Amino acid sequence: MKLSADLCAFQARIGHTFARPELLLRALTHGSVSSADRADNQRLEFLGDRVLGLVMATALLDHDKQASEGQLAPRFNALVRKETCADVARQIDLGAVLKLGRSEMLSGGRRKQALLGDAMEAVIAAVYRDGGFDAARDLILRLWGGRIAEVESDARDAKTALQEWVQARGWQPPGYVLIERSGPDHAPVFTIAARLADGRQCQATAGSKRQAEQAAAAALLQRLEADK
């Protein structure tokens, strides 16, 4: 199979040339465009999540040999969560080569956090199936780069950080309000607002309620810290 110019350029961006290019094509195929003759990336996503987890757990142990399990767990979660995978996907412009159905393209699928995060995991699995564990590990460590060294020792999710921030000031805890649900049933999109009792709020949109809540909490926390 001969890859298109844009996929060849993508291979160069990730630093892996596929011996079996059909694996890369499958990793980049979303369910909205799959068919009986063209499988989507869901099975590869499942595998990639596990490969990423093993590489990150090992890297964290090697990076900080004195850290306890209680310190390592939140760092691990911060590095493998869907938001981080989507950030890495944006770093390599993965969205530009995603294979999407028309409805997903029209609704901004190339920028959706859930789609990017899933596809990033699928690409990891494709590299693993194509080149073995060493190739996948090298890819992950190269793309995640300084994130491993920079991840906070108490890396908390944004909702927890926001909760602790407002509690420390004696304020009422934030609430999360579903503003809108859109998109097809197989790929819903949620817009959620993180809101304080005084009316201050920030909204975010993502492919799951949890991701939208996390993103909204992060945006609100950033705003509160800027207002100090």
C-alpha positions in Angstrom: 0.0 0.0 0.0 1.3 3.4 -1.0 0.6 6.2 1.4 -0.6 9.7 0.4 1.8 12.6 0.7 0.1 13.9 3.8 0.4 10.5 5.5 4.0 10.3 4.6 4.5 13.7 6.1 2.7 12.5 9.2 5.1 9.5 9.5 8.0 12.0 9.4 6.4 14.0 12.2 6.0 11.0 14.5 9.4 9.5 13.6 8.2 6.1 12.5 8.0 4.7 8.9 5.4 1.9 8.7 6.4 -1.4 7.2 2.6 -2.1 7.2 1.1 1.2 6.3 -2.5 -0.2 6.5 -2.0 0.0 10.3 -1.5 3.7 10.2 -4.5 4.1 7.9 -6.7 2.1 10.3 -5.4 4.1 13.3 -6.5 7.3 11.6 -10.0 6.1 10.6 -12.9 7.3 12.8 -16.1 5.3 13.1 -18.0 7.9 11.2 -16.2 6.8 7.9 -15.6 3.1 8.6 -17.3 0.4 6.5 -17.3 -3.4 6.0 -14.1 -3.0 4.0 -12.5 -0.3 6.2 -12.2 -0.9 9.9 -12.2 2.0 12.4 -9.6 2.7 15.1 -11.5 1.6 18.2 -9.7 -1.7 18.7 -6.3 0.0 18.2 -7.3 2.7 20.7 -8.0 0.0 23.2 -4.6 -1.5 22.8 -2.8 1.8 22.6 -4.2 2.9 25.9 -2.6 -0.1 27.6 0.8 0.4 25.8 0.8 4.0 26.8 0.0 3.1 30.4 2.9 0.6 30.7 5.4 3.0 29.2 4.3 5.8 31.4 4.3 3.7 34.6 7.9 2.5 33.8 9.1 6.0 32.9 7.7 7.5 36.1 9.4 4.8 38.2 12.7 5.4 36.4 12.4 9.2 36.7 11.8 9.3 40.5 13.1 6.3 42.3 12.0 7.6 45.7 8.3 8.4 44.9 5.6 6.6 46.7 2.6 5.0 45.0 0.5 7.8 46.3 2.7 10.3 44.5 3.1 8.3 41.3 -0.6 7.6 40.8 -1.8 11.2 40.1 1.3 11.9 37.9 0.4 8.8 35.9 -3.2 9.9 35.6 -2.1 13.3 34.4 0.1 11.9 31.7 -2.3 9.3 30.2 -5.6 11.0 30.4 -7.5 11.8 27.2 -6.8 15.5 27.5 -3.0 14.9 27.5 -3.3 12.5 24.6 -5.2 15.2 22.7 -2.6 17.8 23.4 0.1 15.5 22.0 -2.1 14.8 19.0 -2.3 18.6 18.4 1.5 18.9 18.7 1.9 16.5 15.7 -1.1 17.9 13.8 -2.8 14.6 13.9 -6.2 16.2 13.2 -5.1 17.1 9.7 -4.8 13.4 8.7 -7.9 12.0 10.5 -10.3 10.2 8.3 -13.8 11.4 9.2 -17.3 11.2 7.9 -18.9 14.4 6.5 -20.9 15.1 9.6 -17.9 14.9 11.8 -15.9 17.1 9.5 -18.7 19.7 9.5 -19.0 19.7 13.3 -15.3 20.3 13.8 -14.2 16.7 14.4 -10.5 17.4 13.6 -10.4 19.7 16.7 -12.4 17.5 19.1 -10.5 16.5 22.1 -12.1 13.0 22.4 -11.4 12.2 18.7 -7.8 13.4 18.9 -7.1 11.6 22.2 -8.6 8.3 20.8 -6.6 8.6 17.6 -3.4 9.3 19.4 -3.8 6.1 21.4 -4.6 4.2 18.2 -1.5 5.5 16.5 0.6 4.3 19.5 -1.0 0.8 19.0 -0.3 0.9 15.3 3.4 1.6 15.9 3.4 -1.2 18.5 1.9 -3.7 16.1 4.2 -2.5 13.3 7.5 -2.2 15.0 7.2 -3.8 18.4 7.3 -2.5 22.0 10.6 -0.7 21.7 9.3 1.3 18.7 6.1 2.3 20.6 8.1 3.2 23.8 10.5 5.4 21.8 7.5 7.1 20.1 5.8 7.8 23.4 8.9 9.1 25.2 9.7 11.3 22.2 6.3 12.8 21.9 5.5 13.2 25.6 9.0 14.6 26.0 9.4 16.9 29.0 5.9 16.2 30.3 7.3 13.3 32.4 9.8 15.5 34.2 7.5 18.4 34.5 4.3 16.7 35.7 3.5 18.0 39.2 4.3 15.7 42.1 0.7 16.1 43.3 -0.8 16.3 39.8 -4.4 16.7 40.5 -7.3 16.8 38.1 -8.7 20.2 37.4 -12.0 19.6 39.3 -10.1 18.6 42.4 -7.8 21.6 42.2 -10.7 24.0 41.7 -12.6 22.4 44.7 -9.6 22.8 46.9 -9.0 26.4 45.7 -12.5 27.5 46.6 -12.7 25.5 49.9 -9.5 27.2 51.1 -11.3 30.5 50.8 -14.4 29.4 52.5 -16.5 29.6 49.4 -19.3 27.2 48.3 -18.1 24.4 46.0 -18.5 24.9 42.3 -21.4 23.5 40.3 -21.4 21.9 36.9 -24.2 22.6 34.5 -24.9 20.9 31.2 -25.4 23.7 28.7 -25.8 21.7 25.5 -25.6 18.2 24.1 -25.0 18.0 20.3 -23.6 15.6 17.7 -24.7 12.1 16.7 -25.4 9.4 19.2 -22.1 7.6 18.4 -20.0 10.7 19.0 -21.9 13.2 21.3 -20.5 16.6 22.2 -21.1 18.2 25.6 -20.9 21.8 26.6 -20.7 22.3 30.4 -20.2 25.3 32.6 -18.3 25.3 35.8 -20.0 27.9 37.9 -19.5 29.5 41.3 -22.1 30.8 43.7 -21.2 34.4 42.8 -22.0 33.8 39.1 -18.5 33.5 37.7 -18.3 30.7 35.3 -16.4 29.2 32.4 -17.6 26.8 29.7 -15.9 24.0 27.8 -16.9 21.5 25.1 -15.6 17.9 24.8 -16.7 14.5 23.7 -17.7 13.3 27.2 -19.2 15.0 30.3 -16.1 14.2 32.4 -13.8 15.8 29.9 -16.0 18.9 29.5 -16.2 19.3 33.3 -12.5 19.0 33.6 -11.8 21.5 30.9 -14.4 24.0 32.3 -12.9 23.6 35.8 -9.4 24.3 34.4 -10.6 27.4 32.6 -12.4 28.7 35.7 -9.4 28.0 37.9 -7.2 29.9 35.5 -9.6 32.8 35.5 -9.8 32.9 39.3 -6.0 32.9 39.7 -5.7 35.7 37.1 -8.3 37.7 39.1 -6.3 37.5 42.4 
